[in-house]
Structure formats: C-alpha cells, structure tokens
C-alpha cells in the first residue's frame, strides 16, 4: 500500500488523457465485477426509484461508520446498489422492500468502511492505473479498442464521477487482495477435500418425548398430589415496608376498613383493582407469590376467612386472606389432569426424556437380540433413512450436509458434537446408544461406511481453493465491519420512520 497519487486525471487536460490512450491502445479484457454490475444497472436499465413520499430535505442517513455517514442520495453508491439489488430481485420471491434496503445499506457500509480504512493506511490508487482501467470500460470500447470519440462523447462531470468510481474500486480491490489473498499451503485444499472421504449411511428410529403416555401423567399426580391441591386466596402487597403492611393488616382485623377497600387503596400489585382477589390457584402456582415453602404451607393451612401474617416476597411485603380453604386434587377431573400435563411438560421435562430414553433402551436390547429390522417390525415403529454423509459438523456447505437430508428430527443435530461422536463411533450394523435431540430420542443404525469417489474429493478441493475460502473471508469481513464498535446502525429507525407507510 505504498503508492501515492501524484496528480489526478481531472487535473490533466482532456487531450492528455486521450493522447495517452491513443498511443497505448488497450484491448478490453474485463473489469471489476462490482463496477460492471453497477454501471450496467445504472446506465442500461430503468432506475428503480424508492417510493418515498417525502421532501428533499429528509436526511436518509441510515448509519455511520467511524462517524462517516452512510446515506442514500440519488446517484451515489448506496442508490446504485439499491437499484442493482431491486432489479435483481424484482422477478424473484425474495423481493421484500425491507430486505432490499437492508442489503443495499450493508453494501454501502462495506464500501464506506473499506475506503475509509484504505485512506487511513495512506493508499491512493495511482492515476495511471485509474486511467488504464477507465479505458477498459465497455462503454469506451469500439472493435476491441479504446475509442476517443466514445470517451469524448461523455459529459465532463460524468467522466469525472466515473473516474473517481474506478479509483475507489481499485482501492477496494487492493483491500480485498490484502485480506483474502493470503498464501495457503498447496496441500490445504486437498486436506479439506479428504475430510469428506469417509461417509456413512444410516437408518434411525425416533422416540418422541411428547409421546409421554397418559398413564404417566396419572402416576405423577398420584405421587405429587400436594402440588395440585387448589385454594382460593386474596392478597395485598405494599413495597414501602413491613411496618406499613402490618398497619394495613391491623386496620382490616380491627374492622376499620374492609380487605377489598384496603386492596384497592393501598395494594401495589396486579390484583389491587379486583379487591386483592387472586382467584383459585393450585399450590404449585403459589410459588411465585410466596417463594419460601414454609410461608407457603402456613397460608395453605389457613381456614376460610383467616388472614396470614406478613410475608416477605420478591415484590414487597404481602399478606393473604383465604376465600376458600384448600381442596385436595381430584385425579379424575379432566381440568386437573390438563394442569398436570402442563406442569410436567414445563417443569418435569427430564422425566419425559427419561421415559423416552427407556423406550429407546428397550428397542436397542431387542435390536441386539433379533436385528434392527425385526425390532422395528415387532414394535411397529417408523424408521428414517439418511446418508451417505461425511462428518460435517455445523453444515459446512463444502460437504453433503444434514440439512440436505430433509429429516425433520435432525434439524438441530449438525451443531451437536455428541450426535456426531455417536454417529461415527458406533460400529456399522449396530444400534447406537440413545441420543437426545430436542423433543426426540434417536437410535442410529449405521448401515454402510464408504469412501467418497475421487471426483467428489476433487470437486471439494477445487471449490475450496477457488471459491469457498474467499467466500468465507468475505463473510467474515462483512461481519467485522457491521459489528465493529465504529459502526452506528440506525437502519431500523430510518426505515420504519420513512418507508413503512409508503406502500412498498
């Protein structure tokens, strides 16, 4: 990055630039992809203008990079990028306004950030290099050579703008080359390709945690019936201190005021407007209102119309009145059973998993005894098949991925180390140990282990060297700039303020 621009083209005479290209003809061999796309989109296709019903004085600054504004202004890089994305997406399903604006904004941020970082490094594209690339642009080509007539036909301001655009693109290309052009060992690509050489094919059975049977819920309420007792209580809460709470309680006990009136006048919780009435609660539901079990049991033990002592809670100081004394749980009542189901699903999920694992263990024992297929037949369960796949942790798109297998039960498995350890350590034609994956317990059965064809490995190696490594570097660079502490992202604020009501 040692180059310094001595003199720019707009400081030279028009004839000097023309003379340079007449005496040194250039054959068009292509230019930077981004520049070509932007120029073609801007020059050759109709502009896709945002439907913004506001005046020219509106500042569409969507953010700042190192205090440099990233603004939409007709004709600037942001605007051109917007037009390019909108044109590309107009005939696709993915053409929502928000997505187009966001993609254009991020493109403008990266553009701004790279130019800023290059400027800080002291790099400026040499004017001769810029002149050369301007001469190679397609709009100045005639019969494969630079045309002076075509060049002079363009307006001076347009030529200057185009020259500066090319200068910026050279700087960006230099930056990309420095960031992504690091040397890599010649054998690295082949090593990556060989990672996909061993592949396995699987059959699998699934035991759903949510298939927890009704008999288990009924057993749970018999074991823990105390949790599902019901009681009707009212409550008054104050956060100004225990002394204030006791003063209110004493005034109620002395018949100076009613519980309901005191609740409406002094209580500072969500039940105040109801005169303190909390409704009918199951015992386990009182744990949020009365955290300490000893305090909770004292309230539950009260008779109808009795008052509790002052109880310290997470919300202040409370006392309770029992409207209806505690009732034992009725395990034949469907409403009570539904409460039990909800409680177990939310607070005893491990119990449900243990049940599903036990089902899987029974299946494994049977499969070891009589074979996988026979065990599937005997238990009348459904099996899934997937593969062949390599050990592709986190669905790296260089290799065949779990995501491509279209097996819903494996949707979160790619990033689970335990899943891969079990999948590739279990001997072929042997059922694996149970693997918990979300709401399912899986038993994997590797049916075949093969070596990938050499052409597959060569394709992966080629993709890694020519595309994938650069793509990952680009994505990392984008994340770096968008998440940089130098970045101030105001996109949501500006978009929702000016565009949500524009009918886009």
Secondary structure, 3 states (H helix, E strand, C coil): CCCCCCCCHHHCCHHHHHHHHHHCCCECCCCCHHHHHHHHHHHHCCCCCCCCCCCCCCCCEEEEECCEEEECCCCCHHHHHHHHHHHHHCCCCCCCHHHHHHHHHHHHHHHHHHHHHHHHHCCCCCHHHHHHHHHCCHHHEECCEECHHHHHHCCHHHHHHHHHHHHHHHHHHHHHHHHHCCCCCCCHHHHHHHCCCEEEEEEEEEEEHHHCCHHHHHHHHHHCHHHHCEEEEEEEEECCCHHHHHHHHHHHHCCCCCHHHHHHHHCCCCCHHHCCEEEEEEHHHHHCCCCCHHHHHHHHCCCCCCECCCEEECCEEEEEEEEEEEECCCCCCHHHHHHHHHHHHHHCHHHHHHHHHHHHHHHHHHHHHHCHHHHHHHHCCCEEEEEEECCCCCCCCCCCCHHHHCCHHHCCHHHCHHHHHHHHHCCCCCECCCEEECCEEEEEEEEEEEECCHHHHHHHHHHHHHHHHHHHHHHHHHHHHHCCCCEEECHHHHHHHHCCCCCC
